[in-house]
Amino acid sequence: MEGIINVYKEQGFTSFDVIAKLRGILKIKKIGHTGTLDPMAEGVLPVCVGKATKVCGLLTDADKTYRAQFKLGLVSDTQDITGTVLAENSCEGINDSDILDAVKSFEGEINQLTPMYSARKVDGKKLYEYAREGRVAERPVKRIKIFSIRDVEIKRNEDGVYVSMEVNCEKGTYIRTLCHDIGEKLGCGAVMTALTRTQTSIFTIENSLKLKDIENIVSAGREDAIFIGVDTLFLAEDKATVPEELMKYVVNGNKLRLDNFDFLIAEDKRVRLYSEDGTFLALYVNKNGELRPEALFI
């Protein structure tokens, strides 16, 4: 029982809750998630099972896409609606054009101050632990990249001004901090009110499964239906079949000579290796004229 499961994490669950529940459903311990989602957030959380845990880091590093909503005029200690409100400000005089300009100004490479309510460690202690003690720690500023902010929608009603947007960004981006910073730029503050991760790498929300769905599928004896093969992450790479006489070298993670294969592999280029029966074996990379193992899945 191994591969990647495209889990739809629901609100109220932590990422670790999802792992714990899957261990109970699948009766297997070797499971890892690929990027933390706050309890109030929902959406795509790829989970690696068995030997697929070797690519957890790769998926954690992948670019991500979110649908986020924030409310203008509020500031909270957590930068989202679940926190303690620190300030309420008027949005009078801020028009839609001002909001759009502020939102779009955050596209590209920007500096982002790590929020106090985060798991980032400072002096061996998580920032949220300092925050819960009422202490303020010196927080690191990280250079991040927002590839695009699209489909911006602005709604005004008697409850206030709400803005929703689609954000495509690199790993390590705090969307609630992005919302907070947009509000700060507008001079009125903002708190995130909703967040859905819609895509991580090749995994999309349309193809994700809720925990209850997974439980039902496994109970019906169709557990193979929930797994996605690890090699689907590398379909853009070259593919090669390993001759039987070379299998022992791959199994032991040995280097391979390029002349064992009948096609050219560019320097630093990866190649997917399969056995003669079609089993995905490993990911190798051409380094200095020889193939070296990057990850073994056997």
GUBA-41819 format. One line per 4 residues: their letters; for each residue x, y, z of C-alpha. Coordinates in steps of 0.5 Angstrom, whole numbers, always signed. Example, Ala and Ser with C-alpha at 12.3 -4.5 7.8 and 13.67 -1.06 7.14 Angstrom:
BEGIN
as	+25,-9,+16  +27,-2,+14
This chain:
BEGIN
megi	+0,+0,+0  +4,+6,-3  +4,+12,-7  +1,+19,-6
invy	-6,+21,-4  -9,+28,-6  -13,+29,+1  -18,+35,+1
keqg	-16,+37,+8  -23,+40,+11  -23,+46,+16  -22,+44,+23
ftsf	-17,+39,+22  -9,+40,+23  -5,+37,+18  -2,+32,+23
dvia	-10,+31,+25  -10,+28,+17  -4,+24,+18  -7,+21,+25
klrg	-13,+19,+21  -10,+16,+15  -6,+12,+20  -12,+9,+23
ilki	-16,+8,+16  -10,+5,+12  -7,+1,+18  +0,+4,+16
kkig	+5,+8,+20  +10,+11,+14  +6,+17,+12  +8,+24,+11
htgt	+4,+30,+9  +7,+35,+4  +6,+42,+7  +2,+45,+13
ldpm	-5,+48,+13  -8,+52,+18  -14,+49,+22  -18,+54,+19
aegv	-16,+53,+12  -18,+47,+7  -16,+44,+1  -11,+40,-3
lpvc	-6,+37,+2  -2,+31,-2  +0,+25,+3  +5,+21,+2
vgka	+5,+13,+4  +10,+8,+4  +16,+9,+0  +13,+15,-3
tkvc	+15,+19,+3  +22,+20,+0  +18,+25,-5  +15,+29,+1
gllt	+20,+34,+1  +20,+35,-7  +12,+37,-6  +13,+41,+0
dadk	+18,+45,-4  +13,+46,-10  +9,+52,-12  +2,+53,-10
tyra	-4,+56,-11  -10,+59,-6  -16,+62,-6  -16,+67,-1
qfkl	-21,+72,+2  -20,+78,+7  -24,+83,+10  -21,+90,+10
glvs	-22,+95,+17  -19,+90,+22  -13,+88,+25  -12,+81,+29
dtqd	-6,+78,+33  -6,+72,+28  -7,+76,+22  -14,+72,+21
itgt	-21,+72,+23  -20,+67,+29  -15,+72,+33  -16,+77,+38
vlae	-18,+84,+34  -13,+89,+36  -16,+95,+32  -22,+97,+28
nsce	-21,+102,+22  -26,+106,+17  -25,+104,+10  -28,+110,+8
gind	-25,+113,+2  -22,+107,-1  -25,+105,-7  -24,+99,-12
sdil	-19,+102,-16  -14,+103,-9  -16,+96,-7  -14,+93,-14
davk	-7,+97,-14  -5,+95,-7  -7,+88,-9  -3,+87,-15
sfeg	+3,+91,-12  +5,+85,-9  +6,+81,-15  +13,+79,-16
einq	+19,+78,-11  +17,+81,-4  +20,+81,+3  +15,+78,+8
ltpm	+16,+78,+16  +14,+72,+19  +8,+72,+23  +8,+71,+30
ysar	+3,+65,+30  +7,+61,+26  +11,+54,+27  +18,+58,+25
kvdg	+23,+57,+30  +27,+63,+33  +33,+61,+39  +30,+54,+39
kkly	+23,+56,+40  +17,+56,+36  +14,+63,+34  +7,+61,+36
eyar	+10,+59,+43  +12,+66,+44  +6,+69,+42  +2,+65,+47
egrv	+6,+67,+53  +5,+74,+51  +12,+75,+48  +15,+78,+42
aerp	+21,+75,+39  +25,+78,+33  +22,+75,+27  +26,+73,+21
vkri	+24,+77,+14  +24,+72,+8  +24,+74,+1  +19,+70,-3
kifs	+16,+70,-10  +8,+71,-12  +8,+69,-19  +1,+72,-20
irdv	-5,+75,-16  -11,+74,-21  -19,+74,-21  -20,+79,-15
eikr	-27,+80,-13  -29,+86,-9  -36,+86,-5  -39,+91,+0
nedg	-44,+90,+4  -47,+92,+11  -42,+88,+14  -36,+91,+11
vyvs	-31,+90,+5  -29,+83,+3  -24,+82,-2  -22,+75,-5
mevn	-17,+73,-10  -13,+67,-13  -5,+67,-11  +0,+63,-14
cekg	+6,+63,-10  +12,+59,-8  +13,+55,-2  +14,+59,+5
tyir	+9,+64,+3  +4,+66,+9  -2,+68,+5  -5,+71,+12
tlch	+1,+75,+12  +0,+77,+5  -7,+79,+7  -5,+83,+13
dige	+0,+87,+9  -5,+89,+3  -9,+92,+9  -3,+95,+12
klgc	-2,+98,+5  -9,+101,+4  -8,+104,+11  -14,+100,+14
gavm	-12,+93,+16  -14,+87,+14  -15,+80,+16  -16,+73,+12
talt	-23,+70,+13  -22,+64,+8  -17,+60,+5  -17,+54,+0
rtqt	-11,+51,-3  -13,+49,-10  -7,+46,-13  +0,+43,-11
sift	+5,+41,-16  +0,+37,-21  -5,+36,-15  -12,+40,-16
iens	-18,+41,-12  -22,+37,-17  -19,+31,-16  -18,+31,-8
lklk	-21,+26,-3  -24,+28,+3  -22,+23,+9  -29,+20,+9
dien	-29,+19,+2  -22,+15,+3  -25,+11,+9  -31,+9,+5
ivsa	-26,+7,-1  -22,+3,+3  -28,-1,+7  -30,-3,+0
gred	-23,-6,-1  -21,-1,-7  -15,+2,-4  -12,+2,-10
aifi	-16,+7,-13  -14,+13,-8  -7,+12,-9  -3,+16,-15
gvdt	+4,+13,-17  +10,+17,-15  +12,+17,-22  +7,+22,-24
lfla	+11,+27,-21  +16,+26,-26  +13,+25,-33  +16,+31,-36
edka	+23,+27,-35  +26,+22,-40  +24,+14,-39  +28,+8,-39
tvpe	+28,+1,-38  +33,-3,-34  +36,-9,-37  +35,-15,-32
elmk	+43,-16,-32  +43,-9,-29  +38,-9,-24  +42,-11,-18
yvvn	+46,-5,-19  +40,+0,-19  +37,-4,-13  +43,-3,-9
gnkl	+43,+5,-11  +50,+4,-15  +52,+9,-21  +50,+7,-28
rldn	+54,+8,-34  +51,+12,-40  +53,+8,-45  +48,+2,-42
fdfl	+42,+6,-45  +41,+8,-52  +39,+15,-52  +42,+21,-50
iaed	+41,+24,-43  +44,+32,-42  +48,+34,-36  +44,+35,-30
krvr	+38,+32,-33  +34,+27,-29  +31,+20,-32  +26,+15,-30
lyse	+28,+8,-29  +23,+2,-30  +24,-5,-29  +22,-10,-35
dgtf	+15,-11,-32  +14,-4,-32  +15,-3,-24  +18,+4,-23
laly	+25,+3,-19  +28,+10,-19  +30,+17,-21  +37,+18,-23
vnkn	+41,+24,-25  +46,+25,-30  +52,+28,-26  +59,+29,-30
gelr	+58,+24,-35  +55,+18,-31  +48,+17,-28  +47,+17,-20
peal	+41,+15,-16  +37,+21,-14  +31,+17,-10  +30,+10,-10
fi	+23,+7,-10  +24,-1,-9
